[in-house]
Amino acid sequence: MKKPDRLLAEKLLQISAIKLQPESPFVWGTGWNSPIYIENPRLLSYPDIRNLIKIEMAKEIIEHFSDVDAIASVSTGAIPMGAIVADALGVPFLFVRSTPKDHGLENLIEGNLKPGQKVVLVDDLISTGASSVKASEVIRLAGGEVLGLTAIFNYEFPMAVKRLRDENISLIPLVNYSSMLEVALETEYIRPEDIDTLQEWRKDPANWVPGGRE
């Protein structure tokens, strides 16, 4: 029987929620060149995958953060999954905006966070870790206690590892970049000669140049 992380990685590759193109890289909104692109909203159209993520994420939260009082999603991509995970756990749900709402109460937190509540953050993917750290700061300033962070996918960038460690945020992802690559190779989604390129990119994604070009 396949381990949950490998099963999920395989399914995300199958539905093209994870796309790997070492020979024809994507360009991210940051301007970075990247041999991988992740489109997590796509998985919402697949009930079996959506349900698998809900179950596995709820299990990880129960195992690692058993005294959770509420789930808070990092806006906006993680809102759907955070909501159904909170429902599975039977706890309140809220989400943290990246910027204050430009009208009304100008909220950064949408939902009812009570002072002292123990919160687990849910993100869809972890790249630099900046948005998760910012959400954690907002929760803490509002009087909540951040127990940790879970996400569907973790790129395992060195910058994110350091950032989360410095902020004392424990991360429990469902799928890591390294295990996804193993599955992609085993299922022949990529070729053996692609592995070096994909591994080198992860070490320094901001300065990676396709094909080693200057």
LUMFIDREN-461279 format. One line per field, with one value per residue (C-alpha): residue in one letter; x, y, z; residue number from 1. Coordinates in pm, 1 decimal. Each point is the difference from the previous one (the first is absolute). Layout:
BEGIN
volo A:...
X X:...
Y Y:...
Z Z:...
vovo NUM:...
***
This chain:
BEGIN
volo M:K:K:P:D:R:L:L:A:E:K:L:L:Q:I:S:A:I:K:L:Q:P:E:S:P:F:V:W:G:T:G:W:N:S:P:I:Y:I:E:N:P:R:L:L:S:Y:P:D:I:R:N:L:I:K:I:E:M:A:K:E:I:I:E:H:F:S:D:V:D:A:I:A:S:V:S:T:G:A:I:P:M:G:A:I:V:A:D:A:L:G:V:P:F:L:F:V:R:S:T:P:K:D:H:G:L:E:N:L:I:E:G:N:L:K:P:G:Q:K:V:V:L:V:D:D:L:I:S:T:G:A:S:S:V:K:A:S:E:V:I:R:L:A:G:G:E:V:L:G:L:T:A:I:F:N:Y:E:F:P:M:A:V:K:R:L:R:D:E:N:I:S:L:I:P:L:V:N:Y:S:S:M:L:E:V:A:L:E:T:E:Y:I:R:P:E:D:I:D:T:L:Q:E:W:R:K:D:P:A:N:W:V:P:G:G:R:E
X 0.0:134.9:80.1:-244.5:260.8:102.5:-359.0:-94.2:308.0:-92.9:-358.1:106.7:233.0:-274.4:-244.7:272.8:-38.9:378.9:168.5:368.4:172.6:378.1:65.1:-261.3:-10.9:-281.7:42.5:-156.9:-161.9:319.0:195.4:173.0:58.8:-143.9:-18.1:-311.8:-339.2:-267.7:-367.1:-167.2:-347.3:-23.6:-23.9:-327.6:-170.0:96.4:-206.9:214.9:321.6:-166.4:-129.3:341.1:161.7:-271.1:42.9:380.4:23.2:-248.7:198.0:327.6:-158.5:-144.7:336.2:222.1:-231.1:-265.5:-108.5:-98.3:-290.2:-30.2:128.7:122.3:72.5:260.6:-187.8:-105.9:100.0:-29.9:-348.2:-199.6:217.2:23.8:-377.0:-64.4:279.9:-150.6:-334.9:155.0:152.0:-313.8:184.1:-49.5:146.7:143.8:240.8:270.6:9.5:330.5:-109.6:-280.9:-339.3:-29.2:-344.9:-222.0:191.8:326.5:50.9:317.2:-167.8:-335.0:-183.4:-22.3:338.8:-27.2:299.5:195.5:-132.3:253.3:15.8:144.8:76.2:-87.1:176.6:-26.3:374.8:317.4:250.8:188.4:-212.1:-62.1:-380.8:-25.7:227.5:-201.1:-326.5:152.8:97.3:-354.3:-148.9:243.5:-59.2:-374.2:54.2:4.0:262.4:143.5:63.8:142.1:-48.9:-111.9:-5.2:-81.1:344.6:340.3:271.0:264.4:179.9:289.6:-131.8:-336.6:159.3:201.4:-291.1:-237.0:268.1:84.1:-368.4:-34.5:-272.8:-28.5:-88.6:-177.6:-50.1:-187.8:243.8:362.3:183.0:255.4:-257.4:-197.9:310.8:44.2:-359.3:36.2:305.0:-160.5:-311.1:212.7:-149.9:360.7:319.4:299.8:204.5:-250.6:68.0:321.9:-169.2:-298.8:217.2:233.5:-294.1:-131.8:331.2:-13.7:-323.1:35.5:327.3:-49.5:64.5:-154.8:259.3:275.5:-17.6:149.3
Y 0.0:340.0:254.0:293.7:253.9:-209.3:-81.4:366.0:104.3:-251.8:126.7:365.1:-84.5:-196.5:291.3:255.2:185.7:-45.3:59.3:-71.2:144.6:-5.2:68.5:273.8:185.6:219.7:357.7:70.3:328.5:72.4:-11.1:-323.8:-264.7:-330.5:-357.0:-55.7:165.1:-85.3:67.7:-114.4:140.3:-275.5:-268.1:149.3:-146.2:-355.0:-114.9:-306.5:204.5:280.3:-251.8:-168.0:334.3:82.1:-333.4:2.4:362.1:-56.7:-307.7:195.3:279.1:-244.5:-177.2:307.8:273.0:-188.5:298.6:210.7:241.6:146.8:-25.8:311.2:-2.6:217.6:204.2:-77.1:-330.6:-198.1:119.6:-290.8:-272.4:174.0:25.1:-369.3:-106.8:214.8:-163.1:-346.5:92.6:174.8:322.9:365.5:127.3:337.9:137.7:263.0:258.4:100.5:365.5:166.2:16.5:340.8:75.5:-63.6:-122.8:-35.1:-346.4:-201.7:-298.9:-118.3:-205.4:4.9:-49.9:-5.2:104.3:-302.1:-234.1:-253.2:22.0:-221.4:180.6:-167.3:103.8:-152.3:2.5:122.0:179.5:280.9:-34.1:376.0:-10.5:-265.1:195.1:316.6:-183.9:-138.9:350.4:125.4:-284.4:59.1:376.4:-68.7:-210.6:-347.1:-268.4:-159.2:-369.0:-67.0:-6.4:-263.5:16.0:-213.7:44.8:115.2:104.6:-48.5:321.0:75.3:356.2:-132.1:-251.9:280.5:245.2:-242.6:-117.0:358.8:65.9:-326.9:-127.5:-377.8:-111.3:-327.9:-28.8:-277.3:-19.0:113.5:93.9:-278.2:-277.5:138.9:-26.8:-363.5:-74.7:192.7:-208.2:-330.8:72.4:118.2:348.3:121.5:-159.8:-93.2:273.2:262.7:-62.1:203.1:304.1:-24.1:-43.7:286.8:235.4:-66.9:100.7:358.8:61.3:377.6:-16.8:-318.4:35.5:-253.0:-223.5:177.9:296.6:330.0
Z 0.0:-99.6:267.5:2.9:-113.7:-298.3:-92.0:11.3:-199.3:-268.5:-16.9:-19.3:-288.5:-176.1:0.4:-85.5:328.3:0.3:-334.8:-64.0:-307.9:49.3:-369.3:-33.9:333.2:121.4:120.4:338.6:99.1:197.1:-326.5:99.8:-264.8:115.9:-134.8:212.6:23.1:253.8:-59.7:320.5:-82.4:-261.2:270.0:125.1:-307.9:103.8:300.3:70.4:14.7:191.6:253.2:29.6:80.6:254.4:178.8:1.0:109.1:281.7:111.0:6.8:202.1:252.8:29.7:29.2:131.8:193.8:211.6:-302.7:57.2:-349.7:-357.4:-181.4:-371.8:-162.8:-262.3:-263.4:-154.0:323.6:95.1:-153.6:154.0:334.8:18.6:-65.4:235.7:274.9:-73.3:26.0:336.6:124.2:86.8:-101.5:-325.8:-93.0:-254.4:-4.4:-277.8:-157.5:23.6:196.5:-166.3:-167.7:138.3:299.8:303.4:-197.0:147.2:-35.1:166.8:-131.9:259.4:377.5:164.4:377.9:211.3:115.1:-268.1:-125.9:-377.2:-274.3:-324.3:-331.0:-321.8:-345.1:-65.8:165.6:-221.2:174.6:314.5:11.6:-24.6:271.9:233.0:-59.2:74.5:318.2:111.6:-60.9:206.0:285.7:3.4:21.5:312.6:-151.7:55.8:-315.2:60.3:-343.9:-373.3:-247.2:-379.4:-300.8:-156.0:121.8:-246.1:273.3:-92.4:236.8:46.2:122.3:235.8:161.4:10.4:169.7:242.1:94.3:73.0:194.1:-233.9:-28.1:-355.3:-79.7:-378.4:-177.9:-293.3:-17.4:-319.0:46.1:35.9:-295.0:-217.9:100.7:-101.2:-327.3:-87.3:99.2:-209.1:-295.3:13.4:-26.5:-129.6:216.9:-168.5:120.2:367.4:25.4:-153.7:233.0:307.0:-90.7:-50.2:350.2:160.2:-130.2:-195.5:-9.8:-195.9:-199.8:-371.8:-242.9:-159.7:190.8:-237.9:115.5
vovo 1:2:3:4:5:6:7:8:9:10:11:12:13:14:15:16:17:18:19:20:21:22:23:24:25:26:27:28:29:30:31:32:33:34:35:36:37:38:39:40:41:42:43:44:45:46:47:48:49:50:51:52:53:54:55:56:57:58:59:60:61:62:63:64:65:66:67:68:69:70:71:72:73:74:75:76:77:78:79:80:81:82:83:84:85:86:87:88:89:90:91:92:93:94:95:96:97:98:99:100:101:102:103:104:105:106:107:108:109:110:111:112:113:114:115:116:117:118:119:120:121:122:123:124:125:126:127:128:129:130:131:132:133:134:135:136:137:138:139:140:141:142:143:144:145:146:147:148:149:150:151:152:153:154:155:156:157:158:159:160:161:162:163:164:165:166:167:168:169:170:171:172:173:174:175:176:177:178:179:180:181:182:183:184:185:186:187:188:189:190:191:192:193:194:195:196:197:198:199:200:201:202:203:204:205:206:207:208:209:210:211:212:213:214
***
